[in-house]
Amino acid sequence: MSLVLDPAAQDLLFREARTANTFTDEPVTDEQVQAIYDLVKYGPTSMNQSPLRVTLVRSAEARERLVQHMADGNKQKTAAAPLVAILSADNEFHEELPQLFPHFPQAKDAVFGERPVRESSAALNATLQAAYFILGVRAAGLAAGPMTGLDFEGVRKEFLDDDHTPLMVVNIGKPGPDAWFPRSPRLAYDEVVTTV
């Protein structure tokens, strides 16, 4: 074996993990979400940026507001999931850099003083953190249903502010009946990897 990670863990995180489309009604607790975050916060980002923000949609009223902004094919899934998270990028993440990147506290202004630079970096690094979040959900024995079929501007106006850019909505829970679509193909190693 070329991988150190136990084969069962490989299956849990990758090979057997799928995007869930239905869920049981078993609740997802705040403690589970905190355990997920406390694991995935260690994933690497550029200059230790931490622009990911997670908005948990728990109340029925908030869920109804969110469902209105989902694409038609995602409305029912979002309405029925035990927990829904809006993942967004904080475009003012640079304010935390003196704490998170203490050996170069000037990066806050020297590198990220201009808003377009921050927005680009926030989008890249928060998306990377969102991928870690999905793996963390799987590591917790739950299934994730990440979706980008939504009205991004509507979600931003409804749940966020001008300093936050929505990236995706993730349904979270234990998979329900007929949760999986057939797995789509993946590219082979030789189609992706080149050596120079």
Contact map, one row per residue, 1 for C-alpha under 8 A:
1111000000000000000000000000000000000000000000000000000000000000000000000000000000000000000000000000000000000000000000000000000000000000000000000000000000000000000000000000000000000000000000000000
1111000000000000000000000000000000000000000000000000000000000000000000000000000000000000000000000000000000000000000000000000000000000000000000000000000000000000000000000000000000000000000000000000
1111110000000000000000000000000000000000000000000000000000000000000000000000000000000000000000000000000000000000000000000000000000000000000000000000000000000000000000000000000000000000000000000000
1111110000000000000000000000000000000000000000000000000000000000000000000000000000000000000000000000000000000000000000000000000000000000000000000000000000000000000000000000000000000000000000000000
0011111011000000000000000000000000000000000000000000000000000000000000000000000000000000000000000000000000000000000000000000000000000000000000000000000000000000000000000000000000000000000000000000
0011111111000000000000000000000000000000000000000000000000000000000000000000000000000000000000000000000000000000000000000000000000000000000000000000000000000000000000000000000000000000000000000000
0000111111100000000000000000000000000000000000000000000000000000000000000000000000000000000000000000000000000000000000000000000000000000000000000000000000000000000000000000000000000000000000000000
0000011111110000000000000000000000000000000000000000000000000000000000000000000000000000000000000000000000000000000000000000000000000000000000000000000000000000000000000000000000000000000000000000
0000111111111000000000000000000000000000000000000000000000000000000000000000000000000000000000000000000000000000000000000000000000000000000000000000000000000000000000000000000000000000000000000000
0000111111111110000000000000000000000000000000000000000000000000000000000000000000000000000000000000000000000000000000000000000000000000000000000000000000000000000000000000000000000000000000000000
0000001111111111100000000000000000000000000000000000000000000000000000000000000000000000000000000000000000000000000000000000000000000000000000000000000000000000000000000000000000000000000000000000
0000000111111111100000000000000000000000000000000000000000000000000000000000000000000000000000000000000000000000000000000000000000000000011010000000000000000000000000000000000000000000000000000000
0000000011111111100000000000000000000000000000000000000000000000000000000000000000000000000000000000000000000000000000000000000000000010011000000000000000000000000000000000000000000000000000000000
0000000001111111110000000000000000000000000000000000000000000000000000000000000000000000000000000000000000000000000000000000000000000000000000000000000000000000000000000000000000000000000000000000
0000000001111111100000000000000000000000000000000000000000000000000000000000000000000000000000000000000000000000000000000000000000000000000000000000000000000000000000000000000000000000000000000000
0000000000111111110000000000000000000000000000000000000000000000000000000000000000000000000000000000000000000000000000000000000000000000000000000000000000000000000000000000000000000000000000000000
0000000000111111111000000000000000000000000000000000000000000000000000000000000000000000000000000000000000000000000000000000000000000000010000100000000000000000000000000000000000000000000000000000
0000000000000101111100000000000000000000000000000000000000000000000000000000000000000000000000000000000000000000000000000000000000000000000000110000000000000000000000000000000000010010000000000000
0000000000000000111110000000000000000000000000000000000000000000000000000000000000000000000000000000000000000000000000000000000000000000000000111100000000000000000000000000000000010000000000000000
0000000000000000011111100000000000000000000000000000000000000000000000000000000000000000000000000000000000000000000000000000000000000000000000111000000000000000000000000000001000110000000000000000
0000000000000000001111100000000000000000000000000000000000000000000000000000100000000000000000000000000000000000000000000000000000000000000000001000000000000000000000000000001001111000000000000000
0000000000000000000111110000000000000000000000000000000000000000000000000000100110000000000000000000000000000000000000000000000000000000000000000000000000000000000000000000001111110000000000000000
0000000000000000000111111000000000000000000000000000000000000000000000000000000111000000000000000000000000000000000000000000000000000000000000000000000000000000000000000001111110100000000000000000
0000000000000000000001111100000000000000000000000000000000000000000000000000000011000000000000000000000000000000000000000000000000000000000000000000000000000000000000000000111110000000000000000000
0000000000000000000000111110000000000000000000000000000000000000000000000000000011000000000000000000000000000000000000000000000000000000000000000000000000000000000000000000010000000000000000000000
0000000000000000000000011111000000000000000000000000000000000000000000000000000001000000000000000000000000000000000000000000000000000000000000000000000000000000000000000000110000000000000000000000
0000000000000000000000001111100000000000000000000000000000000000000000000000000001100000000000000000000000000000000000000000000000000000000000000000000000000000000000000000100000000000000000000000
0000000000000000000000000111110110000000000000000000000000000000000000000000000001100000000000000000000000000000000000000000000000000000000000000000000000000000000000000001100000000000000000000000
0000000000000000000000000011111110000000000000000000000000000000000000000000000000000000000000000000000000000000000000000000000000000000000000000000000000000000000000000000000000000000000000000000
0000000000000000000000000001111111000000000000000000000000000000000000000000000000000000000000000000000000000000000000000000000000000000000000000000000000000000000000000000000000000000000000000000
0000000000000000000000000000111111100000000000000000000000000000000000000000000000000000000000000000000000000000000000000000000000000000000000000000000000000000000000000000000000000000000000000000
0000000000000000000000000001111111110000000000000000000000000000000000000000000000000000000000000000000000000000000000000000000000000000000100000000000000000000000000000000000000000000000000000000
0000000000000000000000000001111111111000000000000000000000000000000000000000000000000000000000000000000000000000000000000000000000000000000000000000000000000000000000000000000000000000000000000000
0000000000000000000000000000011111111100000000000000000000000000000000000000000000000000000000000000000000000000000000000000000000000000000000000000000000000000000000000000000000000000000000000000
0000000000000000000000000000001111111110000000000000000000000000000000000000000000000000000000000000000000000000000000000000000000000000000100000000000000000000000000000000000000000000000000000000
0000000000000000000000000000000111111111000000000000000000000000000000000000000000000000000000000000000000000000000000000000000000001001101100000000000000000000000000000000000000000000000000000000
0000000000000000000000000000000011111111100000000000000000000000000000000000000000000000000000000000000000000000000000000000000000001001000000000000000000000000000000000000000000000000000000000000
0000000000000000000000000000000001111111110000000000000000000000000000000000000000000000000000000000000000000000000000000000000000000000000000000000000000000000000000000000000000000000000000000000
0000000000000000000000000000000000111111110000000000000000000000000000000000000000000000000000000000000000000000000000000000000000000001000000000000000000000000000000000000000000000000000000000000
0000000000000000000000000000000000011111111000000000000000000000000000000000000000000000000000000000000000000000000000000000000010011001000000000000000000000000000000000000000000000000000000000000
0000000000000000000000000000000000001111111000000000000000000000000000000000000000000000000000000000000000000000000000000000000010000000000000000000000000000000000000000000000000000000000000000000
0000000000000000000000000000000000000111111100000000000000000000000000000000000000000000000000000000000000000000000000000000000000000000000000000000000000000000000000000000000000000000000000000000
0000000000000000000000000000000000000001111110000000000000000000000000000000000000000000000000000000000000000000000000000000000010010000000000000000000000000000000000000000000000000000000000000000
0000000000000000000000000000000000000000011111010000000000000000000000000000000000000000000000000000000000000000000000000000000000000000000000000000000000000000000000000000000000000000000000000000
0000000000000000000000000000000000000000001111111100000000000000000000000000000000000000000000000000000000000000000000000000100110000000000000000000000000000000000000000000000000000000000000000000
0000000000000000000000000000000000000000000111111000000000000000000000000000000000000000000000000000000000000000000000000000100000000000000000000000000000000000000000000000000000000000000000000000
0000000000000000000000000000000000000000000011111000000000000000000000000000000000000000000000000000100000000000000000000000000000000000000000000000000000000000000000000000000000000000000000000000
0000000000000000000000000000000000000000000111111100000000000000000000000000000000000000000000001001100000000000000000000000000000000000000000000000000000000000000000000000000000000000000000000000
0000000000000000000000000000000000000000000011111110000000000000000000000000000000000000000011001001100000000000000000000100100000000000000000000000000000000000000000000000000000000000000000000000
0000000000000000000000000000000000000000000010011111000000000000000000000000000000000000000010000000000000000000000000000000110010000000000000000000000000000000000000000000000000000000000000000000
0000000000000000000000000000000000000000000000001111100000000000000000000000000000000000111110000000000000000000000000000100110000000000000000000000000000000000000000000000000000000000000000000000
0000000000000000000000000000000000000000000000000111110000000000000000000000000000000011110000000000000000000000000000000100111011000000000000000000000000000000000000000000000000000000000000000000
0000000000000000000000000000000000000000000000000011111000000000000000000000000000000011110000000000000000000000000000000000010000000000000000000000000000000000000000000000000000000000000000000000
0000000000000000000000000000000000000000000000000001111100000000000000000000000000001111000000000000000000000000000000000000000000000000000000000000000000000000000000000000000000000000000000000000
0000000000000000000000000000000000000000000000000000111110000000000000000000000000001110000000000000000000000000000000000000000000000000000000000000000000000000000000000000000000000000000000000000
0000000000000000000000000000000000000000000000000000011111000000000000000000000000111100000000000000000000000000000000000000000000000000000000000000000000000000000000000000000000000000000000000000
0000000000000000000000000000000000000000000000000000001111100110000000000000000000111100000000000000000000000000000000000000000000000000000000000000000000000000000000000000000000000000000000000000
0000000000000000000000000000000000000000000000000000000111110110000000000000000000110000000000000000000000000000000000000000000000000000000000000000000000000000000000000000000000000000000000000000
0000000000000000000000000000000000000000000000000000000011111110000000000000000000000000000000000000000000000000000000000000000000000000000000000000000000000000000000000000000000000000000000000000
0000000000000000000000000000000000000000000000000000000001111111000000000000000000000000000000000000000000000000000000000000000000000000000000000000000000000000000000000000000000000000000000000000
0000000000000000000000000000000000000000000000000000000000111111100000000000000000000000000000000000000000000000000000000000000000000000000000000000000000000000000000000000000000000000000000000000
0000000000000000000000000000000000000000000000000000000011111111110000000000000000000000000000000000000000000000000000000000000000000000000000000000000000000000000000000000000000000000000000000000
0000000000000000000000000000000000000000000000000000000011111111111000000000011000000000000000000000000000000000000000000000000000000000000000000000000000000000000000000000000000000000000000000000
0000000000000000000000000000000000000000000000000000000000011111111100000000001000000000000000000000000000000000000000000000000000000000000000000000000000000000000000000000000000000000000000000000
0000000000000000000000000000000000000000000000000000000000001111111110000000000000000000000000000000000000000000000000000000000000000000000000000000000000000100000000000000000000000000000000000000
0000000000000000000000000000000000000000000000000000000000000111111111000000000000000000000000000000000000000000000000000000000000000000000000000000000000100100000000000000000000000000000000000000
0000000000000000000000000000000000000000000000000000000000000011111111000011011000000000000000000000000000000000000000000000000000000000000000000000000000000000000000000000000000000000000000000000
0000000000000000000000000000000000000000000000000000000000000001111111000010000000000000000000000000000000000000000000000000000000000000000000000000000000000000000000000000000000000000000000000000
0000000000000000000000000000000000000000000000000000000000000000111111100000000000000000000000000000000000000000000000000000000000000000000000000000011101100000000000000000000000000000000000000000
0000000000000000000000000000000000000000000000000000000000000000011111111110010000000000000000000000000000000000000000000000000000000000000000000000111000000000000000000000000000000000000000000000
0000000000000000000000000000000000000000000000000000000000000000000011111110000000000000000000000000000000000000000000000000000000000000000000000000111000000000000000000000000000000000000000000000
0000000000000000000000000000000000000000000000000000000000000000000001111111000000000000000000000000000000000000000000000000000000000000000000000000000000000000000000000000000000000000000000000000
0000000000000000000000000000000000000000000000000000000000000000000001111111100000000000000000000000000000000000000000000000000000000000000000000000000000000000000000000000000000000000000000000000
0000000000000000000000000000000000000000000000000000000000000000000001111111110000000000000000000000000000000000000000000000000000000000000000000010100000000000000000000000000000000000000000000000
0000000000000000000000000000000000000000000000000000000000000000001101111111111000000000000000000000000000000000000000000000000000000000000000000000000000000000000000000000000000000000000000000000
0000000000000000000000000000000000000000000000000000000000000000001000011111111100000000000000000000000000000000000000000000000000000000000000000000000000000000000000000000000000000000000000000000
0000000000000000000011000000000000000000000000000000000000000000000000001111111110000000000000000000000000000000000000000000000000000000000000000000000000000000000000000010000000000000000000000000
0000000000000000000000000000000000000000000000000000000000000010001001000111111110010000000000000000000000000000000000000000000000000000000000000000000000000000000000000010000000000000000000000000
0000000000000000000000000000000000000000000000000000000000000011001000000011111110000000000000000000000000000000000000000000000000000000000000000000000000000000000000000000000000000000000000000000
0000000000000000000001100000000000000000000000000000000000000000000000000001111111000000000000000000000000000000000000000000000000000000000000000000000000000000000000000000000000000000000000000000
0000000000000000000001111000000000000000000000000000000000000000000000000000111111110000000000000000000000000000000000000000000000000000000000000000000000000000000000000011100000000000000000000000
0000000000000000000000111111000000000000000000000000000000000000000000000000000111110000000000000000000000000000000000000000000000000000000000000000000000000000000000000011100000000000000000000000
0000000000000000000000000011000000000000000000000000000111000000000000000000000011111000000000000000000000000000000000000000000000000000000000000000000000000000000000000011100000000000000000000000
0000000000000000000000000000000000000000000000000000000111000000000000000000010011111100000000000000000000000000000000000000000000000000000000000000000000000000000000001111000000000000000000000000
0000000000000000000000000000000000000000000000000000011110000000000000000000000000111110000000000000000000000000000000000000000000000000000000000000000000000000000000001111000000000000000000000000
0000000000000000000000000000000000000000000000000000011110000000000000000000000000011111000000000000000000000000000000000000000000000000000000000000000000000000000001111100000000000000000000000000
0000000000000000000000000000000000000000000000000001111000000000000000000000000000001111100000000000000000000000000000000000000001000000000000000000000000000000000001111100000000000000000000000000
0000000000000000000000000000000000000000000000000001110000000000000000000000000000000111110000000000000000000000000000000000010000000000000000000000000000000000000111110000000000000000000000000000
0000000000000000000000000000000000000000000000000011100000000000000000000000000000000011111000000000000000000000000000000110011000000000000000000000000000000000000111100000000000000000000000000000
0000000000000000000000000000000000000000000000000011100000000000000000000000000000000001111110000000000000000000000000000100000000000000000000000000000000000000001110000000000000000000000000000000
0000000000000000000000000000000000000000000000000010000000000000000000000000000000000000111111000000000000000000001001100100000000000000000000000000000000000000001110000000000000000000000000000000
0000000000000000000000000000000000000000000000000010000000000000000000000000000000000000011111100000000000000000000001000000000000000000000000000000000000000000001000000000000000000000000000000000
0000000000000000000000000000000000000000000000001110000000000000000000000000000000000000011111111000000000000000000001000100000000000000000000000000000000000000000000000000000000000000000000000000
0000000000000000000000000000000000000000000000001000000000000000000000000000000000000000001111111000000000111001000001000000000000000000000000000000000000000000000000000000000000000000000000000000
0000000000000000000000000000000000000000000000000000000000000000000000000000000000000000000111111100000000010000000000000000000000000000000000000000000000000000000000000000000000000000000000000000
0000000000000000000000000000000000000000000000000000000000000000000000000000000000000000000011111111000000010000000000000000000000000000000000000000000000000000000000000000000000000000000000000000
0000000000000000000000000000000000000000000000011000000000000000000000000000000000000000000011111111110010110000000000000000000000000000000000000000000000000000000000000000000000000000000000000000
0000000000000000000000000000000000000000000000000000000000000000000000000000000000000000000000111111110111110000000000000000000000000000000000000000000000000000000000000000000000000000000000000000
0000000000000000000000000000000000000000000000000000000000000000000000000000000000000000000000011111110010000000000000000000000000000000000000000000000000000000000000000000000000000000000000000000
0000000000000000000000000000000000000000000000011000000000000000000000000000000000000000000000011111110000000000000000000000000000000000000000000000000000000000000000000000000000000000000000000000
0000000000000000000000000000000000000000000000111000000000000000000000000000000000000000000000001111111110000000000000000000000000000000000000000000000000000000000000000000000000000000000000000000
0000000000000000000000000000000000000000000000000000000000000000000000000000000000000000000000001111111110000000000000000000000000000000000000000000000000000000000000000000000000000000000000000000
0000000000000000000000000000000000000000000000000000000000000000000000000000000000000000000000000000111110000000000000000000000000000000000000000000000000000000000000000000000000000000000000000000
0000000000000000000000000000000000000000000000000000000000000000000000000000000000000000000000000100111111100000000000000000000000000000000000000000000000000000000000000000000000000000000000000000
0000000000000000000000000000000000000000000000000000000000000000000000000000000000000000000000001110111111110000000000000000000000000000000000000000000000000000000000000000000000000000000000000000
0000000000000000000000000000000000000000000000000000000000000000000000000000000000000000000000000100000111111110000000000000000000000000000000000000000000000000000000000000000000000000000000000000
0000000000000000000000000000000000000000000000000000000000000000000000000000000000000000000001001100000111111111000000000000000000000000000000000000000000000000000000000000000000000000000000000000
0000000000000000000000000000000000000000000000000000000000000000000000000000000000000000000001111100000011111111100000000000000000000000000000000000000000000000000000000000000000000000000000000000
0000000000000000000000000000000000000000000000000000000000000000000000000000000000000000000001000000000001111111100000000000000000000000000000000000000000000000000000000000000000000000000000000000
0000000000000000000000000000000000000000000000000000000000000000000000000000000000000000000000000000000001111111100000000000000000000000000000000000000000000000000000000000000000000000000000000000
0000000000000000000000000000000000000000000000000000000000000000000000000000000000000000000000000000000001111111110010000000000000000000000000000000000000000000000000000000000000000000000000000000
0000000000000000000000000000000000000000000000000000000000000000000000000000000000000000000001000000000000111111111011000000000000000000000000000000000000000000000000000000000000000000000000000000
0000000000000000000000000000000000000000000000000000000000000000000000000000000000000000000000000000000000011111111011000000000000000000000000000000000000000000000000000000000000000000000000000000
0000000000000000000000000000000000000000000000000000000000000000000000000000000000000000000000000000000000000011111111000000000000000000000000000000000000000000000000000000000000000000000000000000
0000000000000000000000000000000000000000000000000000000000000000000000000000000000000000001000000000000000000001111111100000000000000000000000000000000000000000000000000000000000000000000000000000
0000000000000000000000000000000000000000000000000000000000000000000000000000000000000000000000000000000000000000011111110000000000000000000000000000000000000000000000000000000000000000000000000000
0000000000000000000000000000000000000000000000000000000000000000000000000000000000000000000000000000000000000011111111111000000000000000000000000000000000000000000000000000000000000000000000000000
0000000000000000000000000000000000000000000000000000000000000000000000000000000000000000001111000000000000000001111111111100000000000000000000000000000000000000000000000000000000000000000000000000
0000000000000000000000000000000000000000000000000000000000000000000000000000000000000000001000000000000000000000001111111110000000000000000000000000000000000000000000000000000000000000000000000000
0000000000000000000000000000000000000000000000000000000000000000000000000000000000000000000000000000000000000000000111111111000000000000000000000000000000000000000000000000000000000000000000000000
0000000000000000000000000000000000000000000000000000000000000000000000000000000000000000000000000000000000000000000011111111100000000000000000000000000000000000000000000000000000000000000000000000
0000000000000000000000000000000000000000000000001011000000000000000000000000000000000000111010000000000000000000000001111111110000000000000000000000000000000000000000000000000000000000000000000000
0000000000000000000000000000000000000000000000000000000000000000000000000000000000000000100000000000000000000000000000111111111000000000000000000000000000000000000010100000000000000000000000000000
0000000000000000000000000000000000000000000000000000000000000000000000000000000000000000000000000000000000000000000000011111111100000000000000000000000000000000000000000000000000000000000000000000
0000000000000000000000000000000000000000000011001111000000000000000000000000000000000000000000000000000000000000000000001111111110000000000000000000000000000000000000000000000000000000000000000000
0000000000000000000000000000000000000000000000000111100000000000000000000000000000000001100000000000000000000000000000000111111111000000000000000000000000000000000000000000000000000000000000000000
0000000000000000000000000000000000000000000000000001000000000000000000000000000000000000100000000000000000000000000000000011111111100000000000000000000000000000000000100000000000000000000000000000
0000000000000000000000000000000000000000000010000000000000000000000000000000000000000000000000000000000000000000000000000001111111110000000000000000000000000000000000000000000000000000000000000000
0000000000000000000000000000000000000001101010000101000000000000000000000000000000000000000000000000000000000000000000000000111111111000000000000000000000000000000000000000000000000000000000000000
0000000000000000000000000000000000000000000000000001000000000000000000000000000000000010000000000000000000000000000000000000011111111100000000000000000000000000000000000000000000000000000000000000
0000000000000000000000000000000000000000000000000000000000000000000000000000000000000000000000000000000000000000000000000000001111111110000000000000000000000000000000000000000000000000000000000000
0000000000000000000000000000000000000001001000000000000000000000000000000000000000000000000000000000000000000000000000000000000111111111000000000000000000000000000000000000000000000000000000000000
0000000000000000000000000000000000011001000000000000000000000000000000000000000000000000000000000000000000000000000000000000000011111111100000000000000000000000000000000000000000000000000000000000
0000000000000000000000000000000000000000000000000000000000000000000000000000000000000000000000000000000000000000000000000000000001111111110000010100000000000000000000000000000000000000000000000000
0000000000001000000000000000000000000000000000000000000000000000000000000000000000000000000000000000000000000000000000000000000000111111111000000000000000000000000000000000000000000000000000000000
0000000000000000000000000000000000011011000000000000000000000000000000000000000000000000000000000000000000000000000000000000000000011111111100000000000000000000000000000000000000000000000000000000
0000000000000000000000000000000000010000000000000000000000000000000000000000000000000000000000000000000000000000000000000000000000001111111111110000000000000000000000000001000000000000000000000000
0000000000011000100000000000000000000000000000000000000000000000000000000000000000000000000000000000000000000000000000000000000000000111111111110000000000000000000000000000000000000000000000000000
0000000000011000000000000000000000010000000000000000000000000000000000000000000000000000000000000000000000000000000000000000000000000011111111000000000000000000000000000000000000000000000000000000
0000000000000000000000000000000100110000000000000000000000000000000000000000000000000000000000000000000000000000000000000000000000000001111111000000000000000000000000000000000000000000000000000000
0000000000010000000000000000000000000000000000000000000000000000000000000000000000000000000000000000000000000000000000000000000000000000111111100000000000000000000000000000010000000000000000000000
0000000000000000000000000000000000000000000000000000000000000000000000000000000000000000000000000000000000000000000000000000000000000000111111110000000000000000000000000001111000000000000000000000
0000000000000000111100000000000000000000000000000000000000000000000000000000000000000000000000000000000000000000000000000000000000000000110011111000000000000000000000000001111000000000000000000000
0000000000000000011100000000000000000000000000000000000000000000000000000000000000000000000000000000000000000000000000000000000000000100110001111100000000000000000000000111100000000000000000000000
0000000000000000001110000000000000000000000000000000000000000000000000000000000000000000000000000000000000000000000000000000000000000000000000111110000000000000000000000111000000000000000000000000
0000000000000000001000000000000000000000000000000000000000000000000000000000000000000000000000000000000000000000000000000000000000000100000000011111000000000000000000011110000000000000000000000000
0000000000000000000000000000000000000000000000000000000000000000000000000100000000000000000000000000000000000000000000000000000000000000000000001111110000000000000000011100000000000000000000000000
0000000000000000000000000000000000000000000000000000000000000000000000000000000000000000000000000000000000000000000000000000000000000000000000000111110000000000000000111000000000000000000000000000
0000000000000000000000000000000000000000000000000000000000000000000001100100000000000000000000000000000000000000000000000000000000000000000000000011111000000000000000000000000000000000000000000000
0000000000000000000000000000000000000000000000000000000000000000000011100000000000000000000000000000000000000000000000000000000000000000000000000011111100100000000000000000000000000000000000000000
0000000000000000000000000000000000000000000000000000000000000000000011100000000000000000000000000000000000000000000000000000000000000000000000000000111111100000000000000000000000000000000000000000
0000000000000000000000000000000000000000000000000000000000000000000010000000000000000000000000000000000000000000000000000000000000000000000000000000011111110000000001100000000000000000000000000000
0000000000000000000000000000000000000000000000000000000000000000000000000000000000000000000000000000000000000000000000000000000000000000000000000000001111111000000000000000000000000000000000000000
0000000000000000000000000000000000000000000000000000000000000000000010000000000000000000000000000000000000000000000000000000000000000000000000000000001111111100000000000000000000000000000000000000
0000000000000000000000000000000000000000000000000000000000000000010010000000000000000000000000000000000000000000000000000000000000000000000000000000011111111111000001000000000000000000000000000000
0000000000000000000000000000000000000000000000000000000000000000000000000000000000000000000000000000000000000000000000000000000000000000000000000000000111111111110111000000000000000000000000000000
0000000000000000000000000000000000000000000000000000000000000000000000000000000000000000000000000000000000000000000000000000000000000000000000000000000011111111100000000000000000000000000000000000
0000000000000000000000000000000000000000000000000000000000000000110000000000000000000000000000000000000000000000000000000000000000000000000000000000000001111111000000000000000000000000000000000000
0000000000000000000000000000000000000000000000000000000000000000000000000000000000000000000000000000000000000000000000000000000000000000000000000000000000111111100000000000000000000000000000000000
0000000000000000000000000000000000000000000000000000000000000000000000000000000000000000000000000000000000000000000000000000000000000000000000000000000000111111111111000000000000000000000000000000
0000000000000000000000000000000000000000000000000000000000000000000000000000000000000000000000000000000000000000000000000000000000000000000000000000000000011011111100000000000000000000000000000000
0000000000000000000000000000000000000000000000000000000000000000000000000000000000000000000000000000000000000000000000000000000000000000000000000000000000010001111110000000000000000000000000000000
0000000000000000000000000000000000000000000000000000000000000000000000000000000000000000011100000000000000000000000000000000000000000000000000000000000000000001111110000000000000000000000000000000
0000000000000000000000000000000000000000000000000000000000000000000000000000000000000001111000000000000000000000000000000000000000000000000000000000000000010001111111000000000000000000000000000000
0000000000000000000000000000000000000000000000000000000000000000000000000000000000000001111000000000000000000000000000000010000000000000000000000000000000010001011111100000000000000000000000000000
0000000000000000000000000000000000000000000000000000000000000000000000000000000000000111100000000000000000000000000000000000000000000000000000000000000100110001000111110000000000000000000000000000
0000000000000000000000000000000000000000000000000000000000000000000000000000000000000111100000000000000000000000000000000010001000000000000000000001000100000000000011111000000000000000000000000000
0000000000000000000000000000000000000000000000000000000000000000000000000000000000000111000000000000000000000000000000000000000000000000000000000111000000000000000001111100000000000000000000000000
0000000000000000000000000000000000000000000000000000000000000000000000000000000000011110000000000000000000000000000000000000000000000000000000000111000000000000000000111110000000000000000000000000
0000000000000000000000000000000000000000000000000000000000000000000000000000000000011110000000000000000000000000000000000000000000000000000000011110000000000000000000011111000000000000000000000000
0000000000000000000000000000000000000000000000000000000000000000000000000000110011111000000000000000000000000000000000000000000000000000000000011100000000000000000000001111100000000000000000000000
0000000000000000000000100001000000000000000000000000000000000000000000000000000011111000000000000000000000000000000000000000000000000000100001111000000000000000000000000111110000000000000000000000
0000000000000000000000110111000000000000000000000000000000000000000000000000000011100000000000000000000000000000000000000000000000000000000001110000000000000000000000000011111000000000000000000000
0000000000000000000000111100000000000000000000000000000000000000000000000000000000000000000000000000000000000000000000000000000000000000000011100000000000000000000000000001111100000000000000000000
0000000000000000000111110000000000000000000000000000000000000000000000000000000000000000000000000000000000000000000000000000000000000000000001100000000000000000000000000000111110100000000000000000
0000000000000000000001110000000000000000000000000000000000000000000000000000000000000000000000000000000000000000000000000000000000000000000000000000000000000000000000000000011111100000000000000000
0000000000000000000001110000000000000000000000000000000000000000000000000000000000000000000000000000000000000000000000000000000000000000000000000000000000000000000000000000001111100000000000000000
0000000000000000000011000000000000000000000000000000000000000000000000000000000000000000000000000000000000000000000000000000000000000000000000000000000000000000000000000000000111111000000000000000
0000000000000000000111100000000000000000000000000000000000000000000000000000000000000000000000000000000000000000000000000000000000000000000000000000000000000000000000000000001111111000000000000000
0000000000000000011111000000000000000000000000000000000000000000000000000000000000000000000000000000000000000000000000000000000000000000000000000000000000000000000000000000000001111110000000000000
0000000000000000000010000000000000000000000000000000000000000000000000000000000000000000000000000000000000000000000000000000000000000000000000000000000000000000000000000000000001111110000000000000
0000000000000000000000000000000000000000000000000000000000000000000000000000000000000000000000000000000000000000000000000000000000000000000000000000000000000000000000000000000000011111000000000000
0000000000000000010000000000000000000000000000000000000000000000000000000000000000000000000000000000000000000000000000000000000000000000000000000000000000000000000000000000000000011111100000000000
0000000000000000000000000000000000000000000000000000000000000000000000000000000000000000000000000000000000000000000000000000000000000000000000000000000000000000000000000000000000000111110000000000
0000000000000000000000000000000000000000000000000000000000000000000000000000000000000000000000000000000000000000000000000000000000000000000000000000000000000000000000000000000000000011111000000000
0000000000000000000000000000000000000000000000000000000000000000000000000000000000000000000000000000000000000000000000000000000000000000000000000000000000000000000000000000000000000001111100000000
0000000000000000000000000000000000000000000000000000000000000000000000000000000000000000000000000000000000000000000000000000000000000000000000000000000000000000000000000000000000000000111110110000
0000000000000000000000000000000000000000000000000000000000000000000000000000000000000000000000000000000000000000000000000000000000000000000000000000000000000000000000000000000000000000011111110000
0000000000000000000000000000000000000000000000000000000000000000000000000000000000000000000000000000000000000000000000000000000000000000000000000000000000000000000000000000000000000000001111111000
0000000000000000000000000000000000000000000000000000000000000000000000000000000000000000000000000000000000000000000000000000000000000000000000000000000000000000000000000000000000000000000111111100
0000000000000000000000000000000000000000000000000000000000000000000000000000000000000000000000000000000000000000000000000000000000000000000000000000000000000000000000000000000000000000001111111000
0000000000000000000000000000000000000000000000000000000000000000000000000000000000000000000000000000000000000000000000000000000000000000000000000000000000000000000000000000000000000000001111111100
0000000000000000000000000000000000000000000000000000000000000000000000000000000000000000000000000000000000000000000000000000000000000000000000000000000000000000000000000000000000000000000011111110
0000000000000000000000000000000000000000000000000000000000000000000000000000000000000000000000000000000000000000000000000000000000000000000000000000000000000000000000000000000000000000000001011111
0000000000000000000000000000000000000000000000000000000000000000000000000000000000000000000000000000000000000000000000000000000000000000000000000000000000000000000000000000000000000000000000001111
0000000000000000000000000000000000000000000000000000000000000000000000000000000000000000000000000000000000000000000000000000000000000000000000000000000000000000000000000000000000000000000000000111
